[in-house]
Amino acid sequence: MKQSQQIQREFQSTSRSILSQVSRGVLVGLVVGAIVSSFRFFIEHLFHVVQGLYKDLGRSPINWIIILSMYLFIILLASQLIKKNKR
């Protein structure tokens, strides 16, 4: 009788542990999904902004400066990332 109670306690403890891990996994999945979705939305929105700048390049020379500064920012950011991760 004592052994069956011990087995039952271990089973309940294991079940709670599994449920805890599954709920953590679901929560992490939701948070990461929200972050990735917002990042993709931002990239898509930025892509439309750049398309609009390219369409108006002939009419507004300020767009050249905006596009070139964005490219310069990307180049500087990439060079810093490469410098930090030489391996």
C-alpha positions in Angstrom: 0.0 0.0 0.0 2.8 2.4 0.9 4.6 1.7 -2.4 1.5 2.5 -4.5 1.0 5.8 -2.6 4.6 6.7 -3.3 4.2 5.8 -7.0 1.0 7.9 -7.1 2.8 10.9 -5.5 5.7 10.6 -8.0 3.2 10.4 -10.9 1.4 13.6 -9.7 4.7 15.4 -9.2 5.9 14.4 -12.6 2.5 15.4 -14.2 2.7 18.9 -12.5 6.3 19.3 -13.7 5.3 18.3 -17.3 2.4 20.7 -17.3 4.6 23.5 -15.9 7.2 22.9 -18.7 4.5 22.8 -21.4 2.9 26.1 -20.1 6.3 27.8 -20.0 6.9 26.6 -23.6 3.6 27.9 -24.8 4.3 31.3 -23.0 7.7 31.6 -24.6 6.3 30.7 -28.0 3.7 33.4 -27.7 6.2 36.1 -26.7 8.7 35.1 -29.3 6.0 34.9 -31.9 4.8 38.4 -31.0 8.4 39.8 -31.3 9.0 38.1 -34.6 5.7 39.3 -36.0 6.3 42.9 -35.0 9.8 42.8 -36.4 8.4 41.4 -39.8 5.7 44.1 -39.7 8.3 46.8 -39.2 10.5 45.5 -42.1 7.5 45.4 -44.4 6.5 48.9 -43.4 10.0 50.2 -43.9 10.2 48.5 -47.3 7.1 50.4 -48.4 8.6 53.7 -47.2 11.8 53.0 -49.2 9.7 52.2 -52.3 8.0 55.5 -51.9 11.3 57.3 -51.6 12.6 55.6 -54.8 9.4 56.6 -56.7 10.0 60.3 -55.8 13.8 60.4 -56.4 13.4 62.6 -59.5 11.1 65.1 -57.9 12.8 65.6 -54.5 16.5 65.6 -54.1 16.2 65.3 -50.3 15.2 61.7 -50.9 18.7 61.0 -52.1 20.1 62.2 -48.8 17.6 60.1 -46.9 18.3 56.9 -48.9 22.1 57.5 -48.7 22.0 58.0 -45.0 20.0 54.8 -44.5 22.5 52.9 -46.6 25.4 54.5 -44.5 23.6 53.5 -41.3 23.2 49.9 -42.5 26.9 49.7 -43.6 28.1 51.1 -40.3 25.9 48.7 -38.4 27.0 45.7 -40.4 30.7 46.7 -40.0 30.3 46.9 -36.2 28.6 43.5 -36.1 31.4 42.0 -38.3 34.1 43.6 -36.2 32.6 42.1 -33.0 32.1 38.6 -34.4 35.4 38.0 -36.2 34.9 34.2 -35.9 
